Amino acid sequence: MTEGLTRREKYEDQYRKLWLEQLKIDRVGNPMAREPTPQQKNGQRTGKFGKMGGRKLKLTKQAEIINQMMRKRFTMRDIADILNITPALVAAAKDRFDLPRAEEEPEEPEGI
């Protein structure tokens, strides 16, 4: 049976053992070869949690104006020209505040 083994198959276990030993040595001397810390792992997962929603940001004065114009079907370029800002700022406000928003009713305090 050993006659049919290739050179790679013959030494595979030995290479694996030596490779794992070398990884242990590298982790001691090289921080980039170490396992991520719990804080790093948490940082890698943060993107998922934003998709769950959460409270919407309160609109700034400029965001309110942009929201009203978007509800009236103004283009972002037109809004930028009227407000004398760049279209990139309009796009950033649209993404940040999730515009256009529907007409919001004022919230009544609870218990009244």
N, C-alpha and C positions, 0 to 999 in steps of 0.2 A: 504493500500500500504506500509506503514512503517513497517508492520510485516515481509515482505520478505527481508528487508535490513540486510546485515551482519554487524557485529560490525565495520569492516573496512569502509564500505560504509557509515555507520551512522556518523562516526567521521572524515571522509576524509577531509571535508572543514575546520574543526577546526585544524586538524594536519597541513594542508597546510599553514594556516594563521600563526600558531606558528612557523613553519619551516622558513617561509620567514622573520619573525621578528628576529629569531636567526641568520639567514644569515647576516642581517644588523649589528647585534652586532659583529659577527665574523669578518666582513670586517674592522671594525674600529680597532680592536686589533691585527689582524693577516694579515700581508701583503700578505701572500700566498693565502688568500681567496679573495683578491681583483680582480677586473677586470684587464686584461692586459692593460698597458699603450699604447698609440699610437706607441711609439718606439718599445715596445715588439711585438706588432702586425706586425709592419713592418719587424722586424727581423724574424718572423715566415714565412713571405711570400717570403723571399729572394731566397729560393731554386727554386721557379718557374721561376724567371726571367733569370737565367743562361741558361735555355733550349732554350731561344730565339736566341741564337747565340751571335753575337758580333764580334769584331775584333780578329783575331787569334794572339796569342802571337808570338813575333819574336823569332826565334830559336837561342839558344845559340850554341856555337861551339860544345859542347858535344851532344846537341840535333840534330844538323845537321848530325853528324857522325852516331848517332843512326838511324836517318831517312834514310840515305843512305843504311845502313846495312839492315834495315827492308824492304826497297824497293827491295833489292837483296835477300829477303826471308831468312835472318838469323833468327835463333830462339833467343828469349830473353836471354836464358842461354848462347848461343854462344857469343852474343854481350857483355854480362856481363864478360865473361871470357877474351875476347879480350881487352876490355877497363879496365879490372882489377877493376870492381865495382860489387856491388851485383845485382842480378836479380830484387830485389825490387826497386832499383834506376832506372833501365831500365823501369820497369813497371810504375813507377811514372812519368818519362819523357814522356812515351807513352801517359798516360792519360792527363798530363798537357798540352802538345803541340799538342795533337790530331794527333799522328803519326800512320802509315806512311802517309806523305803528298805527293801529286803529285809534279812533278817538277814545281817550281815556276818561272815565268818569271819576270825579273826585271821590276819594275813599272817605267814608264816615268813620269816626272813631267808634270802637266797640263799646257797648254798654250804654249807648245813648238812645 
